[in-house]
Amino acid sequence: MKKVLLTIIAFWFFIVAFVPNIFAQNDTKLRLPNGVKARFGKGTAGHVTFSPDMTILAVASSIGIWIYNAQTGKTVDLFTEHTYEVYGVSFSPDGLTIASANSDHTVSLWDMQTGKQIRTFNGHTQFVTCVEFSPDGKTLASGSGDNTVILWDVQTGTQIHKLKGHTETVNCLMFSPDGQTLASGSNDNTFRLWDVQTGTQIRTLKEHTDDVCSIAFSPDGKRFISGSHDKTMRLWDVQTWKPIRTFTGHTKGVYSVTYSADGKMLASASWDKTIRLWDVETGESLKTLTEHTHYIMHIAFSPKDSTLASVSYDGNLRLWDTHTGVSVLTIPGHTGEMTSVVFSPDGAMLTSVSNFRTISMWDVETGEAHVIPTEQTRGFNSAVISPDGKLIASVAMDDTVRLWDIQTETVFNTFTGNSSRISYVVFSPDGFMLAGGSKNGNVILWAVRTGTLIQILKGHTDTVHDLAFSPDSKTLASYSEDNTLCLWDVIIGERLQTLNVKSDWRHNVAFSRDGKTIACANDDGNMLIWDVQTGQHLREIVDDMEMLTVTTFSPNGKTFACGSSDGSVLLWDKKTYTPLMKLNGHADRIYSLEFSPDGQTLVSSSGDGTALLWDIESISMD
């Protein structure tokens, strides 16, 4: 009876602590930054771990820590009080606390019930790559890009030891089951063993010939496995630290290794897109799991059964039954960098493009997503949506330009660059033309519906990185690495103006809504404004943001927005060129900005793998 009662209490604790978040809101509304109405995409993911009781999966991502129900795959929560990327996560032995390794050089402790930060540890001088709790939960270890490992007192937050010896980034950490030894793997091709009590180095193992990416003690503490970018795993006898066996079979680096709960099976994940299951005693390869379509970043066995979790760059988190080798659950949404996002003409839908071959359609109100199968063998250099929202033009990394029909989800035309390697494309506002910038400096114009070549504009001497049509579709601006911005009459194919930009950094160009001025945002943190008719330089705007990456004008032409490399967005008054508001919410470079047709919403896409919908209705446009 007592056991039944405890089970009921535990069940209701889970319901109270987590389930309300599942039913109260969908993923797009969860823990939004100030001023944001919705978030599309979950950010890139790199590390996954089970809670000790197997009920929860925690995923480190570019926007925080995603918490999932491990049985259903439903989103439970998102832990984020920052705009920095989380590289690694670890549960405390009691499951009540989770630690995160952060890109801002810190380590954070989070309360699992509230999702709030409990404490932040400061001590590393570069990004923190990994964290690990000791078996008794009293000590936390963190590894960093500063080549060090720090041992922390969890209760007080004080630093116990700073372990120095590695000569490159520390990738992974693991305590022995008795908590007396800490192992650390590094890009210096070694893993090292440390005495936890004294902080002294016990041993350095140098048998790997490339980065040591992942390590694990067996559950009984008698054996140890190390995985490396040299494509191998090595099994070690812990008592003698002599190699027992080398596992081979992966064709690319092994990035994650883990033991099953009973210690009889090993799992390894590789950038060859496969997961392999191995018999520990015989070294036999038992199964190869192949459903991931991109690099696999991390795997984790559940603490008590044969379930394996994996996360990869294809945007999917998968759960596997290791007895059958079948993927039993897929949690989608962790796409790569979101390079482009645009509104449909009625503002009801968003179309987003990821650099990992993903094109997604989002319902702005419900947050429901539909992924268009692209069948790309490589990622996108760029992709854009037509003004009517019906077509997508994509440039693959193999320089192929494809035109997609969104309704049928099929390619209906493929364009060639006439010996020019295309790097960027853009639709004209009237939807008639598609312009492509090439790596040899040419600008190619095609008729959208027929795919026929209209003309080739020659004048640049280096790669064309950005293109923009004027609102009337008659003028095209092109920016090149030759440090020039050219204005072209696309009707007759003549160059109207050649404007010299101030640096060889990449630039982004945009026409004002009346077509009279053109703005050029550059990686120096400046924006240059010219008169289109005369080519006269009108103004230079200097801001304290790190680097300006993209700019766009509001539908009424009274406001323009700039995105930066630090993930912030700045709104400016077009008439006075004074800043109106700075929007903070992204954790990485802004790739695209667009106002909704009614001008009340701004959507931004970022290298953090998300698009944010900003409510700017309250900003004065007068």
C-alpha positions as CSV (number, residue, x, y, z in Angstrom):
1,M,0.0,0.0,0.0
2,K,2.8,2.4,0.9
3,K,4.5,1.7,-2.5
4,V,1.2,2.5,-4.3
5,L,0.8,5.7,-2.4
6,L,4.3,6.8,-3.2
7,T,3.7,6.1,-6.8
8,I,0.5,8.2,-6.8
9,I,2.3,11.1,-5.1
10,A,5.2,10.9,-7.6
11,F,2.6,10.9,-10.5
12,W,0.8,14.0,-9.2
13,F,4.1,15.8,-8.6
14,F,4.9,15.3,-12.2
15,I,1.5,16.5,-13.3
16,V,1.7,19.7,-11.1
17,A,5.3,20.4,-12.0
18,F,5.3,19.7,-15.7
19,V,2.1,18.9,-17.5
20,P,0.5,22.3,-17.2
21,N,3.1,23.7,-19.5
22,I,2.2,21.1,-22.1
23,F,-1.4,22.0,-22.3
24,A,-1.2,25.7,-21.5
25,Q,0.7,26.8,-24.6
26,N,2.4,25.4,-27.7
27,D,6.1,25.6,-28.4
28,T,5.8,28.9,-30.2
29,K,4.5,30.7,-27.1
30,L,6.9,29.2,-24.5
31,R,9.0,31.6,-22.4
32,L,9.2,34.4,-25.0
33,P,11.6,37.3,-24.8
34,N,10.0,40.8,-24.2
35,G,8.2,42.1,-27.2
36,V,8.0,38.7,-29.0
37,K,4.6,37.3,-30.0
38,A,5.8,33.9,-31.1
39,R,8.9,31.8,-31.7
40,F,9.2,29.5,-34.7
41,G,11.9,26.8,-34.6
42,K,13.6,25.4,-31.5
43,G,17.2,26.3,-32.3
44,T,20.0,24.0,-33.1
45,A,20.7,21.1,-30.6
46,G,23.9,19.4,-29.6
47,H,23.6,17.4,-26.4
48,V,20.8,15.2,-24.9
49,T,20.5,13.4,-21.5
50,F,17.8,11.5,-19.6
51,S,16.7,12.4,-16.1
52,P,17.6,9.7,-13.5
53,D,14.0,8.5,-13.4
54,M,13.8,8.4,-17.2
55,T,10.7,10.6,-17.4
56,I,12.4,13.6,-18.8
57,L,14.8,14.3,-21.8
58,A,16.8,17.5,-21.6
59,V,18.3,18.9,-24.8
60,A,20.9,21.6,-24.9
61,S,20.2,24.1,-27.7
62,S,21.2,27.4,-29.1
63,I,18.4,29.2,-27.2
64,G,18.4,27.3,-23.9
65,I,17.4,23.9,-22.5
66,W,14.4,22.1,-23.9
67,I,12.6,19.8,-21.6
68,Y,10.6,16.9,-23.1
69,N,8.5,14.1,-21.8
70,A,10.6,11.0,-22.5
71,Q,7.6,8.8,-23.1
72,T,5.4,11.0,-25.3
73,G,7.9,13.5,-26.8
74,K,5.7,16.4,-25.7
75,T,7.4,19.7,-24.8
76,V,7.4,20.2,-21.0
77,D,9.4,23.5,-20.7
78,L,12.1,25.7,-22.1
79,F,14.7,26.9,-19.6
80,T,16.0,30.2,-20.9
81,E,16.9,33.4,-19.1
82,H,19.5,34.6,-21.5
83,T,20.5,34.9,-25.1
84,Y,23.5,32.6,-25.1
85,E,23.9,29.1,-26.5
86,V,23.9,26.0,-24.2
87,Y,26.5,23.4,-25.2
88,G,26.0,20.7,-22.6
89,V,23.6,19.6,-19.8
90,S,23.8,17.2,-16.9
91,F,21.2,16.1,-14.3
92,S,21.9,16.0,-10.6
93,P,21.6,12.4,-9.2
94,D,18.3,13.3,-7.5
95,G,16.9,14.8,-10.7
96,L,15.9,18.0,-9.1
97,T,18.6,20.2,-10.6
98,I,20.1,20.5,-14.1
99,A,23.5,22.1,-14.9
100,S,24.3,23.8,-18.2
101,A,27.5,24.6,-20.0
102,N,27.1,28.0,-21.7
103,S,28.7,29.8,-24.5
104,D,29.1,33.0,-22.4
105,H,31.9,31.3,-20.3
106,T,29.5,30.4,-17.4
107,V,27.9,27.4,-15.9
108,S,24.3,27.6,-14.6
109,L,22.2,25.5,-12.2
110,W,18.5,25.3,-12.9
111,D,15.6,24.2,-10.7
112,M,13.7,21.5,-12.6
113,Q,10.3,22.4,-11.0
114,T,10.4,26.1,-11.8
115,G,12.8,26.3,-14.8
116,K,14.5,29.2,-13.0
117,Q,18.3,29.7,-12.6
118,I,19.5,28.8,-9.1
119,R,23.1,29.8,-9.5
120,T,25.7,30.9,-12.0
121,F,29.4,29.8,-11.8
122,N,32.0,32.2,-13.2
123,G,35.6,31.1,-13.6
124,H,36.2,30.1,-17.2
125,T,37.6,32.5,-19.7
126,Q,36.1,31.0,-22.8
127,F,32.9,29.0,-23.8
128,V,32.0,26.1,-21.5
129,T,31.6,22.9,-23.5
130,C,30.5,20.3,-21.0
131,V,29.3,19.8,-17.4
132,E,29.0,16.7,-15.2
133,F,27.7,16.0,-11.7
134,S,29.6,13.7,-9.4
135,P,27.7,10.6,-8.3
136,D,26.9,12.1,-4.9
137,G,25.7,15.4,-6.5
138,K,28.0,17.5,-4.3
139,T,30.6,18.4,-7.0
140,L,30.1,19.7,-10.5
141,A,32.8,19.5,-13.1
142,S,33.0,21.9,-16.2
143,G,35.3,21.8,-19.2
144,S,36.0,24.8,-21.5
145,G,37.5,26.2,-24.6
146,D,40.2,27.7,-22.3
147,N,41.6,24.2,-22.0
148,T,40.8,23.9,-18.3
149,V,38.5,21.8,-16.1
150,I,37.0,23.4,-12.9
151,L,35.5,21.5,-10.0
152,W,32.8,23.4,-8.2
153,D,31.0,23.0,-4.8
154,V,27.4,22.7,-5.9
155,Q,26.0,23.9,-2.6
156,T,28.1,27.1,-2.2
157,G,29.1,27.7,-5.8
158,T,32.8,28.0,-4.8
159,Q,35.6,26.8,-6.9
160,I,37.3,23.7,-5.5
161,H,40.0,23.0,-8.0
162,K,41.1,24.3,-11.4
163,L,42.6,21.5,-13.4
164,K,45.3,22.5,-16.0
165,G,47.1,20.2,-18.3
166,H,45.2,20.0,-21.6
167,T,46.6,22.1,-24.4
168,E,43.3,22.5,-26.4
169,T,39.6,22.6,-25.8
170,V,38.1,20.2,-23.3
171,N,35.2,18.3,-25.0
172,C,33.9,15.8,-22.5
173,L,33.9,14.9,-18.8
174,M,33.0,11.8,-16.8
175,F,33.2,10.8,-13.1
176,S,34.0,7.3,-12.2
177,P,31.1,5.5,-10.4
178,D,32.8,5.9,-7.0
179,G,33.4,9.6,-7.7
180,Q,37.1,9.5,-6.9
181,T,38.3,10.0,-10.4
182,L,37.4,12.4,-13.2
183,A,38.2,11.8,-16.8
184,S,38.5,14.6,-19.4
185,G,38.8,14.4,-23.2
186,S,40.3,17.1,-25.4
187,N,41.1,18.3,-28.8
188,D,44.7,17.8,-27.9
189,N,44.1,14.0,-28.8
190,T,44.3,12.9,-25.2
191,F,42.1,12.1,-22.3
192,R,43.4,12.7,-18.8
193,L,42.6,11.3,-15.4
194,W,42.4,13.4,-12.3
195,D,42.2,12.8,-8.6
196,V,38.9,14.5,-7.5
197,Q,40.0,15.0,-3.9
198,T,43.4,16.6,-4.5
199,G,42.9,18.0,-8.1
200,T,46.2,16.3,-9.2
201,Q,46.6,14.7,-12.6
202,I,46.9,10.9,-12.4
203,R,47.5,9.8,-16.0
204,T,47.5,11.0,-19.6
205,L,46.4,8.6,-22.4
206,K,47.7,9.5,-25.8
207,E,46.8,6.6,-28.1
208,H,44.2,8.5,-30.1
209,T,45.5,10.3,-33.2
210,D,42.8,13.0,-33.3
211,D,40.4,14.9,-31.0
212,V,38.9,12.9,-28.1
213,C,35.2,13.8,-28.4
214,S,33.5,11.5,-25.9
215,I,34.3,9.2,-22.9
216,A,32.4,6.9,-20.6
217,F,33.0,4.7,-17.6
218,S,31.2,1.4,-17.5
219,P,28.5,1.1,-14.9
220,D,30.7,-1.1,-12.7
221,G,33.7,1.2,-13.1
222,K,35.9,-1.5,-14.4
223,R,36.2,-0.4,-18.0
224,F,36.3,2.9,-19.9
225,I,35.5,3.8,-23.5
226,S,36.9,6.7,-25.5
227,G,35.6,8.0,-28.9
228,S,37.7,10.1,-31.2
229,H,37.6,12.1,-34.4
230,D,40.1,9.5,-35.6
231,K,37.0,7.3,-36.4
232,T,37.8,4.8,-33.6
233,M,36.7,3.9,-30.1
234,R,39.1,2.4,-27.6
235,L,38.1,0.2,-24.6
236,W,40.4,0.4,-21.6
237,D,40.9,-1.7,-18.4
238,V,40.5,0.8,-15.6
239,Q,42.8,-1.0,-13.2
240,T,45.8,-1.1,-15.5
241,W,44.7,1.6,-18.1
242,K,45.9,-0.8,-20.8
243,P,43.8,-0.9,-24.0
244,I,41.6,-4.0,-24.3
245,R,40.1,-3.5,-27.8
246,T,39.7,-0.9,-30.6
247,F,36.4,-0.6,-32.3
248,T,36.4,0.4,-36.0
249,G,33.7,0.7,-38.6
250,H,32.7,4.3,-38.7
251,T,33.8,6.2,-41.7
252,K,34.0,9.6,-40.0
253,G,34.7,10.9,-36.5
254,V,33.1,9.3,-33.5
255,Y,31.4,12.1,-31.6
256,S,29.6,10.3,-28.8
257,V,29.9,7.0,-26.9
258,T,27.8,5.6,-24.1
259,Y,27.2,2.4,-22.1
260,S,23.9,0.7,-21.7
261,A,22.5,0.5,-18.2
262,D,23.6,-3.1,-17.7
263,G,27.1,-2.4,-19.2
264,K,26.8,-5.1,-21.8
265,M,26.3,-2.9,-24.8
266,L,28.1,0.1,-26.2
267,A,26.6,2.7,-28.6
268,S,28.6,5.1,-30.8
269,A,27.5,8.0,-32.9
270,S,29.4,9.5,-35.8
271,W,29.4,12.3,-38.3
272,D,28.9,9.5,-40.9
273,K,25.2,9.8,-39.9
274,T,25.1,6.4,-38.2
275,I,24.7,5.0,-34.8
276,R,26.4,1.6,-34.1
277,L,25.6,-0.8,-31.3
278,W,28.4,-3.1,-30.1
279,D,28.8,-6.1,-27.8
280,V,31.2,-5.0,-25.2
281,E,32.8,-8.4,-24.6
282,T,33.2,-9.6,-28.1
283,G,33.6,-6.2,-29.9
284,E,30.9,-7.4,-32.4
285,S,28.9,-4.8,-34.2
286,L,25.3,-5.7,-33.4
287,K,23.2,-3.1,-35.3
288,T,23.6,0.1,-37.3
289,L,20.9,2.7,-37.0
290,T,20.7,4.9,-40.1
291,E,17.5,7.0,-40.0
292,H,19.3,10.3,-39.3
293,T,20.0,12.3,-42.4
294,H,22.7,14.6,-41.0
295,Y,25.7,14.6,-38.6
296,I,24.9,13.0,-35.2
297,M,26.0,15.1,-32.3
298,H,25.2,13.2,-29.2
299,I,23.6,10.0,-27.9
300,A,22.5,8.9,-24.4
301,F,21.2,5.6,-23.0
302,S,18.4,5.8,-20.5
303,P,19.6,5.0,-16.9
304,K,17.5,1.8,-16.5
305,D,16.5,0.3,-19.8
306,S,17.5,-0.2,-23.5
307,T,16.2,3.1,-24.8
308,L,18.7,5.3,-26.6
309,A,18.3,9.0,-27.4
310,S,20.1,10.7,-30.3
311,V,20.2,14.2,-31.6
312,S,21.6,15.4,-34.9
313,Y,21.9,18.4,-37.2
314,D,19.0,17.2,-39.3
315,G,16.7,18.8,-36.7
316,N,15.4,15.6,-35.2
317,L,15.7,14.1,-31.7
318,R,15.1,10.3,-31.9
319,L,14.4,7.6,-29.3
320,W,15.4,4.0,-30.3
321,D,14.6,0.6,-29.1
322,T,18.1,-0.9,-29.1
323,H,16.7,-4.5,-29.1
324,T,15.0,-4.0,-32.4
325,G,17.1,-1.1,-33.8
326,V,13.8,0.7,-34.6
327,S,13.3,4.5,-34.0
328,V,10.2,4.6,-31.7
329,L,9.8,8.3,-31.4
330,T,10.9,11.4,-33.3
331,I,10.8,14.9,-31.8
332,P,11.3,17.4,-34.7
333,G,12.1,21.1,-34.8
334,H,15.8,21.5,-33.9
335,T,16.8,22.8,-37.4
336,G,20.0,24.4,-38.4
337,E,20.6,28.1,-38.9
338,M,17.4,29.8,-40.2
339,T,18.8,31.7,-43.1
340,S,15.5,33.2,-44.5
341,V,11.9,33.7,-43.4
342,V,9.1,35.7,-45.1
343,F,5.4,36.4,-44.7
344,S,2.8,35.2,-47.1
345,P,1.0,38.1,-48.9
346,D,-1.9,37.9,-46.4
347,G,0.5,37.7,-43.4
348,A,-1.1,34.4,-42.2
349,M,1.8,32.1,-43.0
350,L,5.6,32.2,-42.7
351,T,8.0,30.3,-44.9
352,S,11.4,29.6,-43.4
353,V,14.5,28.1,-44.9
354,S,17.3,26.3,-42.9
355,N,20.8,25.7,-44.1
356,F,20.2,22.0,-43.4
357,R,18.0,21.4,-46.4
358,T,14.8,22.3,-44.6
359,I,11.9,24.4,-45.9
360,S,9.1,24.9,-43.4
361,M,5.7,26.5,-43.6
362,W,4.3,28.0,-40.3
363,D,0.8,29.0,-39.4
364,V,1.3,32.4,-37.6
365,E,-1.7,32.0,-35.3
366,T,-1.4,28.3,-34.3
367,G,2.3,27.7,-34.7
368,E,1.6,24.5,-36.7
369,A,4.5,23.6,-39.0
370,H,4.8,21.7,-42.2
371,V,8.1,20.7,-43.6
372,I,8.5,20.5,-47.4
373,P,10.7,17.5,-48.4
374,T,13.5,18.9,-50.5
375,E,15.5,15.8,-51.2
376,Q,18.6,17.9,-51.2
377,T,21.9,16.0,-51.0
378,R,23.6,19.1,-49.6
379,G,22.4,22.2,-47.7
380,F,21.3,25.6,-49.0
381,N,23.6,28.5,-49.7
382,S,20.5,30.7,-49.9
383,A,16.7,30.4,-50.6
384,V,14.0,33.0,-51.1
385,I,10.2,33.0,-51.4
386,S,8.4,34.7,-54.3
387,P,6.3,37.8,-53.6
388,D,3.0,35.8,-54.0
389,G,4.2,33.2,-51.6
390,K,3.7,30.3,-54.1
391,L,7.3,29.7,-55.1
392,I,10.7,29.1,-53.5
393,A,14.0,29.6,-55.3
394,S,16.9,27.7,-53.7
395,V,20.7,27.7,-54.3
396,A,22.2,24.5,-53.1
397,M,25.8,24.1,-52.1
398,D,26.4,22.4,-55.4
399,D,25.5,25.8,-57.1
400,T,22.2,24.4,-58.5
401,V,19.3,26.8,-58.6
402,R,15.9,25.1,-58.2
403,L,12.4,26.6,-58.3
404,W,9.9,24.9,-56.0
405,D,6.1,25.0,-56.2
406,I,5.0,25.2,-52.5
407,Q,1.5,23.8,-53.1
408,T,2.7,20.6,-54.9
409,E,6.1,20.5,-53.0
410,T,7.9,19.7,-56.2
411,V,10.7,21.3,-58.3
412,F,9.2,22.5,-61.6
413,N,12.3,24.3,-62.9
414,T,16.1,24.2,-62.6
415,F,18.2,27.2,-63.7
416,T,21.8,27.2,-64.8
417,G,24.3,30.0,-64.4
418,N,25.8,29.7,-67.9
419,S,29.2,28.7,-66.5
420,S,28.7,31.0,-63.5
421,R,28.5,29.5,-60.0
422,I,25.5,31.0,-58.4
423,S,25.8,32.1,-54.7
424,Y,22.6,34.1,-54.1
425,V,19.2,34.7,-55.7
426,V,16.3,37.1,-55.3
427,F,12.8,37.5,-56.9
428,S,11.7,40.8,-58.4
429,P,8.7,42.3,-56.6
430,D,6.5,41.7,-59.6
431,G,7.5,38.0,-59.5
432,F,8.5,38.0,-63.2
433,M,12.3,37.8,-62.8
434,L,14.7,35.9,-60.7
435,A,18.2,37.4,-60.3
436,G,21.2,35.4,-59.3
437,G,24.6,36.6,-58.1
438,S,27.6,34.5,-59.1
439,K,31.0,33.8,-57.7
440,N,32.7,35.2,-60.9
441,G,31.0,38.6,-60.4
442,N,28.2,38.2,-63.0
443,V,24.5,38.8,-62.3
444,I,22.1,36.5,-64.1
445,L,18.5,37.4,-64.9
446,W,15.9,34.6,-65.6
447,A,12.2,34.6,-66.5
448,V,10.6,32.8,-63.5
449,R,7.9,30.9,-65.3
450,T,9.8,29.7,-68.3
451,G,13.3,29.5,-66.8
452,T,14.8,31.2,-69.9
453,L,17.8,33.4,-69.6
454,I,17.0,37.1,-70.0
455,Q,20.5,38.6,-69.7
456,I,23.8,38.5,-67.9
457,L,24.9,41.7,-66.2
458,K,28.7,42.1,-66.2
459,G,30.7,44.6,-64.2
460,H,31.8,43.1,-60.9
461,T,35.1,41.4,-60.6
462,D,34.4,39.2,-57.5
463,T,31.7,37.2,-55.8
464,V,28.2,38.9,-55.7
465,H,26.9,38.4,-52.1
466,D,23.7,40.3,-52.1
467,L,21.0,41.6,-54.5
468,A,17.9,43.8,-54.1
469,F,15.2,44.9,-56.6
470,S,13.6,48.4,-56.4
471,P,9.9,48.3,-55.5
472,D,8.9,48.9,-59.2
473,S,11.2,45.9,-60.3
474,K,13.0,48.2,-62.8
475,T,16.3,48.6,-60.9
476,L,18.5,46.0,-59.4
477,A,21.3,46.6,-56.8
478,S,24.1,44.2,-56.5
479,Y,26.9,44.1,-53.9
480,S,30.2,42.3,-54.6
481,E,33.4,41.4,-52.7
482,D,35.1,43.9,-55.1
483,N,33.8,46.6,-52.7
484,T,31.3,48.0,-55.1
485,L,27.6,48.4,-55.1
486,C,26.1,48.5,-58.6
487,L,22.7,49.8,-59.7
488,W,21.4,48.3,-62.9
489,D,18.5,49.1,-65.3
490,V,17.2,45.5,-65.8
491,I,15.0,46.5,-68.8
492,I,17.9,47.5,-71.0
493,G,20.7,45.8,-69.0
494,E,22.8,48.9,-68.4
495,R,24.7,49.8,-65.3
496,L,23.3,53.1,-63.9
497,Q,25.6,53.7,-60.9
498,T,28.7,52.2,-59.3
499,L,28.9,53.1,-55.6
500,N,32.1,52.4,-53.6
501,V,31.5,50.8,-50.2
502,K,34.0,51.5,-47.4
503,S,35.3,48.0,-46.6
504,D,35.7,44.5,-48.0
505,W,33.3,43.1,-45.3
506,R,30.0,41.5,-46.5
507,H,27.1,43.9,-47.0
508,N,23.4,43.7,-47.2
509,V,21.3,46.1,-49.4
510,A,17.7,47.3,-49.4
511,F,15.6,49.8,-51.3
512,S,13.4,52.3,-49.4
513,R,9.7,51.7,-50.1
514,D,9.5,54.7,-52.5
515,G,12.6,53.4,-54.3
516,K,14.4,56.8,-54.0
517,T,17.1,55.7,-51.6
518,I,19.1,52.6,-51.0
519,A,20.6,51.4,-47.7
520,C,23.7,49.2,-47.3
521,A,24.4,47.6,-44.0
522,N,27.9,46.3,-43.5
523,D,29.9,44.1,-41.1
524,D,31.8,47.2,-39.9
525,G,28.7,48.2,-37.9
526,N,27.9,51.1,-40.3
527,M,25.0,51.8,-42.6
528,L,25.4,53.8,-45.8
529,I,22.5,55.6,-47.5
530,W,22.6,56.8,-51.1
531,D,20.3,58.6,-53.5
532,V,19.3,56.1,-56.2
533,Q,18.8,58.7,-58.9
534,T,22.1,60.6,-58.5
535,G,24.3,58.1,-56.6
536,Q,25.0,60.8,-54.0
537,H,26.0,59.5,-50.6
538,L,23.4,61.0,-48.2
539,R,24.3,59.6,-44.8
540,E,26.3,57.2,-42.7
541,I,24.8,55.7,-39.6
542,V,27.2,54.3,-37.0
543,D,25.9,52.0,-34.3
544,D,27.5,50.2,-31.4
545,M,26.2,46.8,-32.5
546,E,29.0,44.4,-33.4
547,M,28.3,44.0,-37.1
548,L,25.2,44.9,-39.2
549,T,24.0,42.0,-41.2
550,V,20.7,42.9,-42.8
551,T,18.2,45.8,-43.2
552,T,14.6,46.3,-44.3
553,F,12.1,49.1,-44.6
554,S,8.5,49.1,-43.1
555,P,5.6,49.1,-45.6
556,N,4.8,52.8,-45.0
557,G,8.5,53.6,-45.4
558,K,8.8,55.5,-42.1
559,T,10.8,52.9,-40.2
560,F,13.7,50.6,-41.0
561,A,15.1,47.7,-39.1
562,C,18.7,46.5,-38.9
563,G,19.9,43.1,-37.7
564,S,23.4,42.5,-36.2
565,S,25.9,39.7,-35.7
566,D,25.2,39.7,-31.9
567,G,21.5,38.7,-32.5
568,S,19.9,42.1,-31.7
569,V,17.6,44.1,-34.0
570,L,17.4,47.9,-34.0
571,L,14.5,49.9,-35.3
572,W,15.2,53.4,-36.7
573,D,13.1,56.4,-37.7
574,K,13.6,56.9,-41.5
575,K,13.0,60.6,-41.4
576,T,15.3,61.5,-38.6
577,Y,17.6,58.5,-38.6
578,T,17.3,58.2,-34.9
579,P,17.0,54.8,-33.1
580,L,13.5,53.9,-31.8
581,M,14.0,50.6,-30.1
582,K,16.5,47.8,-29.6
583,L,15.1,44.2,-29.6
584,N,17.0,41.5,-27.8
585,G,16.0,37.8,-28.1
586,H,18.2,36.0,-30.5
587,A,21.4,34.2,-29.5
588,D,23.2,34.4,-32.9
589,R,23.6,36.4,-36.1
590,I,20.4,37.9,-37.7
591,Y,20.1,36.5,-41.3
592,S,16.8,38.1,-42.4
593,L,14.2,40.7,-41.5
594,E,10.8,41.3,-42.9
595,F,7.8,43.4,-41.9
596,S,4.3,41.9,-42.1
597,P,2.1,43.4,-44.8
598,D,0.3,45.6,-42.3
599,G,3.6,46.8,-40.8
600,Q,2.6,45.8,-37.2
601,T,4.9,42.8,-36.9
602,L,8.5,42.2,-37.7
603,V,9.9,38.7,-38.2
604,S,13.6,38.0,-37.7
605,S,15.5,34.8,-38.5
606,S,18.8,33.9,-36.9
607,G,21.8,31.6,-36.8
608,D,20.4,30.3,-33.5
609,G,17.8,28.3,-35.5
610,T,14.7,30.3,-34.7
611,A,12.5,33.0,-36.1
612,L,10.9,35.6,-33.8
613,L,7.8,37.5,-34.3
614,W,8.1,41.0,-32.8
615,D,5.1,43.1,-31.8
616,I,6.0,46.6,-32.9
617,E,2.4,48.0,-33.1
618,S,3.1,50.4,-30.3
619,I,6.1,52.0,-32.0
620,S,5.2,55.4,-33.5
621,M,5.4,55.6,-37.3
622,D,4.7,59.3,-37.4
